[in-house]
Amino acid sequence: MSLNPAASLYRRCLKASLDWSVQRSIWRGQAVYIRSLFDANRDVRDPRQQKILLRETEKLLENWKHPDPYRAPTAPGGSKYERNLPARDLPYAEAPGAH
């Protein structure tokens, strides 16, 4: 099940804003502002107008992209990714003379 393009774009905008302000108290104000921008165009039903709005928002999102986005420490690319991996299981060597 995939989200509609507007919902997907909304979620990506929220994640991009979180890259710029990791403190949730500051980010919450930005999230409310982003939601108000999306709600302002909620009633647009013309497919051409929707495509234009989505395209313009994609451009803005590309401009807002953080050069060093936040990654969870244990996620790929994070500071703890694959740190302290468990040792792999090796086959036991046979004892000498036990053929």
N, C-alpha and C positions, 0 to 999 in steps of 0.2 A: 504494500500500500504506500503510495507516494503522496506527498503533500502537494497542494496546488502551488503554482509558481510564486504567488504573492506570499503565502505562508513560509515557503522555503526562503524567499528573499528577506522576509521579516526576521526569521531566525538567524540568518547570516549577518544581518545588520546588528542584531543584539550581540552576537559573538564578536563582531568587529569592534563594537563600542566597549566591550569588556576587555579587549586587548589594550585599549588606551587607559582605562581606569579599573584597576584590579579591586579597589575598595568598593564593596557592594553599596555602601551608603551614597557614594558619588554616582556610581553606575545606575542606581535605581532612578535618579532624576533623568538621566539620559534615556533610559529605557521607556519611561513615561512619555518623554518628548518624541521618541521614535514611534511609539504606538499612536500618538496623536497625529503624526504625519500620515501613517497608514490608514487611520480611521477617517481622515479628511477625504480620502479617495475611495472609500469603501463602496459607495453607491455607483461607481462608474461601471456601466454594463456594456458599453461599446467595445468590441474586441480590438479595434484599431487603437482606440484611446488607451486601453489596458496595455497593449504592447508598447506603446510609446512611454507610458508611465514606468513599466517594468524596465525598459531599456535605459531610461534616464536614471532610475534608481540603481541599476547595475553600474553605470558610470560613476555615480557618486560613491558607491561602495568600493569601487576600485581605487578611487582617489583617497578614501578614508583608510585604506588598508595599512595596518601597522607594519613597519619594516622588520620588527622582531616580535611576532605574535606570541602571546602567552601559551605555553604548553604545560599540561600537568606533568610533574616530575617523572612519573612512571610511564607516561605515554611515549610513543616513538618520537625521538628528537628531544625528549626531556632530559634533565640532568641525571636522573636515576635510571634511565631506560637500560635494561639488561645488566644492571649492576648486581654483583653477587649472584650470578647464575648458579644453580645447583650443579654439582659435578655430574658428568654423564656416567652412566653405568657401563663399566668395562667388563668384559668376560674374565672370569677367574682363570688364572694360569694353572695348568695341571701341575701337581707336585712332581718333582723329578722321580723318574723310575716308575710312574703309575700310567703306563701306556695302555 
